[in-house]
Amino acid sequence: MSADVDAAGPARDPRSGARVEVRRSRRRRRTVSAYRDGDRTVVLIPARFTRAEEDEWVATMLARLARQDRRRRPSDGALARRAGELSARYLGGCARPRSVTWVDNQTSRWGSCTPSDASIRISSRVRGMPSWVLDYVLLHELAHLLEPRHGPAFWALLESYPRTERARGYLEGISAAAGLGLGEEGDALAGGPDDGLTDDTDDGLTDDAEDADDGLT
């Protein structure tokens, strides 16, 4: 921890019971930031804040992180709805899965599908990844309902999704960092570690403490 940051005593998120660490920085003048760090949440605030302002902004940032978590960790029902939206937007609605569910037993692939019964399974390791990565994994499996193999026709189906290459690079980077060396054969989708990863860039939240009236979404 740098010399300009003072750590307050640990607290608890009243909603989840998770640990919250507040850090006051003498360099900060306007901004408030928050991010997940393992099993705790770190909130950085200007050193000049009163205790009341600290409490207000900690509650605000915890609420925002909770909303972000819900978006990035959808239920089976939300996952299925998202798959339907993606099919309509990028595949002309031609891919019609009968079921889309999270599973915990896929340790060597991000997603899989069974065209014969139009079922799609997404590894629970994808939960917490950026939404555009989850969208790619869903689209990849939706495309397999139309084209079972990874041929030119399959990849042509994904050309309209603007973040295909970025998402593939993200997953390949995770695979390389974990030393797994998995490719996309058999829907491995570049593989990844069993514990799943989150993108710290998307996890962090920053707000201007002087713009509180602008509203938070």
NORRAKA-V47116 format. One record per residue. N is the residue number from 1. PHI is phi as a letter, one per 20 degrees, with the letter a starting at -180 (NA if undefined). OMEGA is omega in whole degrees, 0 to 359 (* if undefined). D_CENTER is the distance of its C-alpha to the mean C-alpha in Angstrom with 1 decimal. Layout:
n=N phi=PHI omega=OMEGA d_center=D_CENTER
n=N phi=PHI omega=OMEGA d_center=D_CENTER
This chain:
n=1 phi=NA omega=184 d_center=26.6
n=2 phi=f omega=185 d_center=28.6
n=3 phi=f omega=183 d_center=31.9
n=4 phi=e omega=182 d_center=31.0
n=5 phi=d omega=176 d_center=28.4
n=6 phi=d omega=180 d_center=29.6
n=7 phi=e omega=175 d_center=27.6
n=8 phi=e omega=179 d_center=28.4
n=9 phi=f omega=181 d_center=28.8
n=10 phi=f omega=177 d_center=25.8
n=11 phi=c omega=180 d_center=25.1
n=12 phi=c omega=174 d_center=23.2
n=13 phi=f omega=183 d_center=20.7
n=14 phi=f omega=181 d_center=23.1
n=15 phi=e omega=186 d_center=20.5
n=16 phi=d omega=184 d_center=18.8
n=17 phi=n omega=181 d_center=21.4
n=18 phi=f omega=180 d_center=19.0
n=19 phi=f omega=177 d_center=20.6
n=20 phi=c omega=177 d_center=20.5
n=21 phi=d omega=179 d_center=22.1
n=22 phi=d omega=179 d_center=23.5
n=23 phi=d omega=178 d_center=24.7
n=24 phi=e omega=182 d_center=27.3
n=25 phi=d omega=177 d_center=27.8
n=26 phi=f omega=178 d_center=31.2
n=27 phi=e omega=181 d_center=29.7
n=28 phi=f omega=178 d_center=27.5
n=29 phi=d omega=187 d_center=29.4
n=30 phi=c omega=193 d_center=27.1
n=31 phi=e omega=173 d_center=23.4
n=32 phi=c omega=181 d_center=21.3
n=33 phi=c omega=177 d_center=18.0
n=34 phi=b omega=178 d_center=15.6
n=35 phi=b omega=177 d_center=13.0
n=36 phi=e omega=176 d_center=12.1
n=37 phi=c omega=184 d_center=14.5
n=38 phi=m omega=182 d_center=14.7
n=39 phi=e omega=179 d_center=16.2
n=40 phi=c omega=175 d_center=17.1
n=41 phi=d omega=179 d_center=16.1
n=42 phi=d omega=178 d_center=18.0
n=43 phi=d omega=180 d_center=19.4
n=44 phi=d omega=183 d_center=21.6
n=45 phi=c omega=175 d_center=24.4
n=46 phi=f omega=181 d_center=27.7
n=47 phi=f omega=185 d_center=30.6
n=48 phi=f omega=184 d_center=32.8
n=49 phi=f omega=171 d_center=30.8
n=50 phi=f omega=178 d_center=32.9
n=51 phi=f omega=178 d_center=31.8
n=52 phi=f omega=178 d_center=31.4
n=53 phi=f omega=177 d_center=29.1
n=54 phi=g omega=181 d_center=27.1
n=55 phi=g omega=181 d_center=26.7
n=56 phi=f omega=184 d_center=25.9
n=57 phi=f omega=175 d_center=23.1
n=58 phi=f omega=178 d_center=21.6
n=59 phi=f omega=180 d_center=21.5
n=60 phi=f omega=183 d_center=20.1
n=61 phi=f omega=176 d_center=17.2
n=62 phi=f omega=179 d_center=16.5
n=63 phi=f omega=179 d_center=16.4
n=64 phi=f omega=178 d_center=14.0
n=65 phi=f omega=179 d_center=11.5
n=66 phi=f omega=177 d_center=12.2
n=67 phi=f omega=179 d_center=11.7
n=68 phi=f omega=178 d_center=8.3
n=69 phi=f omega=180 d_center=7.6
n=70 phi=f omega=179 d_center=9.5
n=71 phi=f omega=186 d_center=7.8
n=72 phi=e omega=177 d_center=4.4
n=73 phi=c omega=185 d_center=7.1
n=74 phi=f omega=175 d_center=9.9
n=75 phi=f omega=177 d_center=13.3
n=76 phi=g omega=181 d_center=15.4
n=77 phi=f omega=179 d_center=17.1
n=78 phi=f omega=179 d_center=14.2
n=79 phi=f omega=179 d_center=13.0
n=80 phi=f omega=178 d_center=16.6
n=81 phi=f omega=180 d_center=17.0
n=82 phi=f omega=178 d_center=14.1
n=83 phi=f omega=178 d_center=15.8
n=84 phi=f omega=178 d_center=19.0
n=85 phi=f omega=181 d_center=17.9
n=86 phi=f omega=178 d_center=16.8
n=87 phi=f omega=181 d_center=20.1
n=88 phi=f omega=186 d_center=22.1
n=89 phi=f omega=189 d_center=20.7
n=90 phi=d omega=183 d_center=20.6
n=91 phi=c omega=178 d_center=22.9
n=92 phi=m omega=181 d_center=25.5
n=93 phi=m omega=184 d_center=24.7
n=94 phi=f omega=178 d_center=26.4
n=95 phi=e omega=184 d_center=23.8
n=96 phi=c omega=180 d_center=24.3
n=97 phi=f omega=176 d_center=22.6
n=98 phi=e omega=177 d_center=24.4
n=99 phi=b omega=176 d_center=21.5
n=100 phi=c omega=186 d_center=17.8
n=101 phi=c omega=170 d_center=16.6
n=102 phi=e omega=175 d_center=14.4
n=103 phi=c omega=182 d_center=16.6
n=104 phi=d omega=188 d_center=16.9
n=105 phi=d omega=177 d_center=19.6
n=106 phi=e omega=184 d_center=18.1
n=107 phi=d omega=182 d_center=18.4
n=108 phi=c omega=179 d_center=19.2
n=109 phi=b omega=180 d_center=17.1
n=110 phi=e omega=182 d_center=13.7
n=111 phi=b omega=177 d_center=15.5
n=112 phi=b omega=178 d_center=19.1
n=113 phi=b omega=176 d_center=21.4
n=114 phi=c omega=183 d_center=25.0
n=115 phi=g omega=184 d_center=26.7
n=116 phi=f omega=177 d_center=29.8
n=117 phi=d omega=176 d_center=28.2
n=118 phi=l omega=178 d_center=25.2
n=119 phi=d omega=179 d_center=22.7
n=120 phi=c omega=178 d_center=19.1
n=121 phi=c omega=180 d_center=17.3
n=122 phi=d omega=180 d_center=13.6
n=123 phi=f omega=179 d_center=13.2
n=124 phi=f omega=177 d_center=11.5
n=125 phi=f omega=179 d_center=10.3
n=126 phi=f omega=178 d_center=7.6
n=127 phi=g omega=181 d_center=6.2
n=128 phi=n omega=175 d_center=3.6
n=129 phi=f omega=178 d_center=2.9
n=130 phi=g omega=185 d_center=3.1
n=131 phi=g omega=181 d_center=5.1
n=132 phi=f omega=174 d_center=8.0
n=133 phi=f omega=176 d_center=7.6
n=134 phi=g omega=179 d_center=7.4
n=135 phi=g omega=179 d_center=10.2
n=136 phi=f omega=180 d_center=12.0
n=137 phi=f omega=177 d_center=12.2
n=138 phi=f omega=180 d_center=13.4
n=139 phi=f omega=179 d_center=15.8
n=140 phi=g omega=181 d_center=17.0
n=141 phi=f omega=175 d_center=18.1
n=142 phi=f omega=179 d_center=19.5
n=143 phi=f omega=179 d_center=21.5
n=144 phi=f omega=174 d_center=22.9
n=145 phi=f omega=180 d_center=24.5
n=146 phi=d omega=180 d_center=26.5
n=147 phi=c omega=186 d_center=27.0
n=148 phi=f omega=186 d_center=26.9
n=149 phi=d omega=180 d_center=27.3
n=150 phi=e omega=178 d_center=25.6
n=151 phi=d omega=180 d_center=28.4
n=152 phi=g omega=180 d_center=28.9
n=153 phi=f omega=179 d_center=28.7
n=154 phi=f omega=183 d_center=25.3
n=155 phi=f omega=177 d_center=23.8
n=156 phi=f omega=179 d_center=25.7
n=157 phi=f omega=183 d_center=23.7
n=158 phi=e omega=184 d_center=20.4
n=159 phi=f omega=183 d_center=22.2
n=160 phi=f omega=178 d_center=21.5
n=161 phi=e omega=190 d_center=17.7
n=162 phi=f omega=183 d_center=17.5
n=163 phi=d omega=180 d_center=14.5
n=164 phi=g omega=183 d_center=15.8
n=165 phi=f omega=179 d_center=17.1
n=166 phi=f omega=180 d_center=14.3
n=167 phi=f omega=177 d_center=11.9
n=168 phi=f omega=178 d_center=14.8
n=169 phi=f omega=178 d_center=15.4
n=170 phi=f omega=182 d_center=11.9
n=171 phi=f omega=177 d_center=12.5
n=172 phi=f omega=178 d_center=16.1
n=173 phi=f omega=177 d_center=15.5
n=174 phi=f omega=180 d_center=13.8
n=175 phi=f omega=181 d_center=16.7
n=176 phi=f omega=181 d_center=19.2
n=177 phi=f omega=180 d_center=18.1
n=178 phi=e omega=180 d_center=18.5
n=179 phi=m omega=183 d_center=21.7
n=180 phi=e omega=178 d_center=21.0
n=181 phi=m omega=181 d_center=22.2
n=182 phi=e omega=176 d_center=20.9
n=183 phi=d omega=183 d_center=21.4
n=184 phi=d omega=177 d_center=20.7
n=185 phi=f omega=179 d_center=23.8
n=186 phi=m omega=179 d_center=23.5
n=187 phi=m omega=177 d_center=19.9
n=188 phi=f omega=176 d_center=18.7
n=189 phi=l omega=179 d_center=16.4
n=190 phi=m omega=173 d_center=16.9
n=191 phi=m omega=180 d_center=16.2
n=192 phi=r omega=182 d_center=14.4
n=193 phi=f omega=184 d_center=15.0
n=194 phi=f omega=184 d_center=15.6
n=195 phi=e omega=181 d_center=13.7
n=196 phi=m omega=180 d_center=10.2
n=197 phi=c omega=172 d_center=8.6
n=198 phi=d omega=180 d_center=6.0
n=199 phi=e omega=184 d_center=6.8
n=200 phi=g omega=180 d_center=9.5
n=201 phi=f omega=180 d_center=10.3
n=202 phi=f omega=181 d_center=7.4
n=203 phi=f omega=186 d_center=7.8
n=204 phi=f omega=177 d_center=11.5
n=205 phi=c omega=178 d_center=13.4
n=206 phi=c omega=178 d_center=16.9
n=207 phi=c omega=176 d_center=19.7
n=208 phi=e omega=184 d_center=23.3
n=209 phi=f omega=181 d_center=25.4
n=210 phi=e omega=180 d_center=28.2
n=211 phi=d omega=185 d_center=26.3
n=212 phi=f omega=182 d_center=25.7
n=213 phi=f omega=182 d_center=27.5
n=214 phi=f omega=182 d_center=25.3
n=215 phi=n omega=180 d_center=22.9
n=216 phi=c omega=178 d_center=19.2
n=217 phi=c omega=* d_center=16.7
